[in-house]
Amino acid sequence: MKYFLKLEAITTGIALRAAIVFLLIATCLALYQVTTRFVFGQPSTWSEVITRSAMIWSVFLAVAPAFREGAMIAVEIVQRMLPPRLGFGLYLVSMGLSLTFFAILFWQGWAMTERVVSQKLAALEISIAWVYSALPVGSVFILIAILGCIVRAIQHGAIVTPETVE
């Protein structure tokens, strides 16, 4: 389990850094799009598509670190109102449901990505599958992060984040 948690820390770190890069790309290209449209009166045909695609990638990659840090919407108020063991059980059930959801998202995202390989992004000659692949790729990072949360919680017998363990 120690090695899995190290792997989870590495993969979540990669996801966080990639999400930041995609968010930076989206921000710069959105600024470029606004400048070309409203300052020069010549809107860019390609920057809006890449901005939207980068935002999609950023969101799907940022969910993994959000799970790891306990920043996702939680049923924490309900967990605190319950006896500790019952609250912990509720946490494990919610993580199990999250695992199920993201496993289905991976599977469906993979299928959708395969279906759109021949389609091109508007204003670009790039397959739209590159955008759709954010679903299965992000889901893999998220599944690893959720499993890490579950492992840490079971090891400590309580809901934990990486900071409370170290």
N, C-alpha and C positions, 0 to 999 in steps of 0.2 A: 504494500500500500504506500510505503514511503516513496517508492520510485514513481508510482502513478501520480501522487500529489506533486512531485517535482515536474513530471511531464505536463500535468495540468497547469502548473504555474508558468511553464515555458510557453505552452500553446495559448494560454490566455494573454500572456504578455505580447505574443506575436499578433493576436487578434486586436488587442488594444492599439498597438503601434500602427497596424495596417488601417484600423478605423480612423485614427488621427490623420494619417496620410490622405485617405480618401476624403475626409472632411475638409482638409486643407485644399485639396484639388477642387472640390466643389465650391468652396468659398472663393478661391481665386478666379475660377471660371465664371461664377455668378457675377462677380465684380466686373470681369471682362465683358460679359453679356450686357450688363446694365450700361457700361461705358460705351460700347459700340452702338447700342440701341438709342440711348438718350443723348449722348454727347455728340456722336458722329452721325447719327441718323441712319446707320447701316448695320442692322442687327446681324450678329453672327448666326450662321445656320447650324453650326455643329456644337457650340459651347453649351447650349441648353440641354442637349441630349446627354452629353458627357457629365454635366453637373448633376442631372437627375440620376444617372447611373452611379456616379460616385456617392451620392447620398444614400442610395439603396445599399450599396456595399458597406458604407460606413455604419448604417443602422444594424445590419445583420451581423457585422463583426463586433460591434460594441455591446451586444447583448451578453456575450460570454463574460467579459470583465464585470458587467453589471451584476450578473448572477454571482460571480465569485466574491464580490464585495458586499453582497446583500443589498444591492440598490434597486432591485426589481420591486414592483408593487407586491406587497406581502399581506398575509392575513395575520400580521404581527399583533394587532390589537386583540384579536380573538385568541391567539396563542397565549398572550399574557393573562387573559381573563380565565383561561382554563388551568387546571392543575398542571404542574410541569411535565409530567409524563404524557398527559393527553395533548398538551400543546406541542410537545416534541413529536408525537405521533401525527398530529395534523401537519407539521412541517414536512415530515417524511412523505405523507400522502400527497401534499402539494408538489413536492419535488418529483415524486413518481408520476403525477399527472403531467408535469412539465416535460419530463423525459418522454412520455408517450406522445405529447403534442409535437415536440421537436423531432422525434423519430419519424412521425407521419409527415411533418414538413420536409424533412430530408428526402423521404421517399417520393413525395409528390413534386418537390422541387427538382429532383433528378429527372423525373418523368417529363415535367414541363420543359426543362432545359433540353432534353433530347428532342422534344417535339418542335422546338423553334430554331434548331440549328441552321436551317436553310433560310430563315428570315433575316433581313438586314435592319440595322438601326437607321432611323430617319436621318438623312443628311450625311450618313457615313456608310462605308462599305465594310462594316464589321458586323458579324453575326450577333443578333440580339441574345443568343445563348450566353454570351459573356456576362450580360446583366442578370439573366435568370439564374446563372450558376451561383449567385450570391446566396440563394436559398439553401442549396445542399452544403455548400462550403461553410457558410455561417452556422448552419445546424450542427455540423460536426464539432466546431469549436464550442458551441453552446452545450451540446451533449456531454462533452468532456468536462466543461465547467460545472454542470449540474452534478455529474458523478463525483467530482471533487468535493462539492458542497455536501453531498450525502456521506461520502467517506469521512470527511472531517467531523460532521455531526455525529455519526455513529461512533467514531473513535473517542470523542469527548462526551458523548451522552447528552449533548445539548446543541442548540443552534449556535454555530460559530461562523465567524469570518476569519480570513487569514490573519488580520491584525490581533484578534483576540487569542489566537493560538500561539503566536510568536512572542 
